[in-house]
Amino acid sequence: MHEETRLPRNGKEFALFLAIISILSVNIIAPYGI
């Protein structure tokens, strides 16, 4: 088992990954105005 930069392989993990990134980016960007 080698743990490098792990990318999600299956659909469910990928969807969760995208959801987390979108939520984080909204929380970071939105307060400053777009």
C-alpha positions as semicolon CSV with decimal commas, in nm:
position;residue;x (nm);y (nm);z (nm)
1;M;0,000;0,000;0,000
2;H;0,149;0,328;-0,108
3;E;-0,016;0,651;0,003
4;E;0,073;0,930;-0,232
5;T;-0,163;1,194;-0,365
6;R;-0,472;0,977;-0,357
7;L;-0,741;1,053;-0,611
8;P;-1,090;0,910;-0,571
9;R;-1,145;0,619;-0,807
10;N;-1,516;0,540;-0,784
11;G;-1,815;0,767;-0,843
12;K;-1,934;0,801;-0,485
13;E;-1,594;0,906;-0,353
14;F;-1,548;1,147;-0,643
15;A;-1,888;1,308;-0,580
16;L;-1,804;1,349;-0,211
17;F;-1,465;1,495;-0,304
18;L;-1,626;1,748;-0,539
19;A;-1,890;1,837;-0,280
20;I;-1,627;1,907;-0,014
21;I;-1,422;2,123;-0,251
22;S;-1,726;2,320;-0,366
23;I;-1,839;2,379;-0,006
24;L;-1,492;2,488;0,100
25;S;-1,448;2,718;-0,198
26;V;-1,788;2,878;-0,136
27;N;-1,703;2,931;0,232
28;I;-1,367;3,084;0,141
29;I;-1,469;3,297;-0,158
30;A;-1,827;3,402;-0,084
31;P;-1,761;3,623;0,225
32;Y;-1,527;3,843;0,021
33;G;-1,771;3,887;-0,264
34;I;-1,734;3,747;-0,614
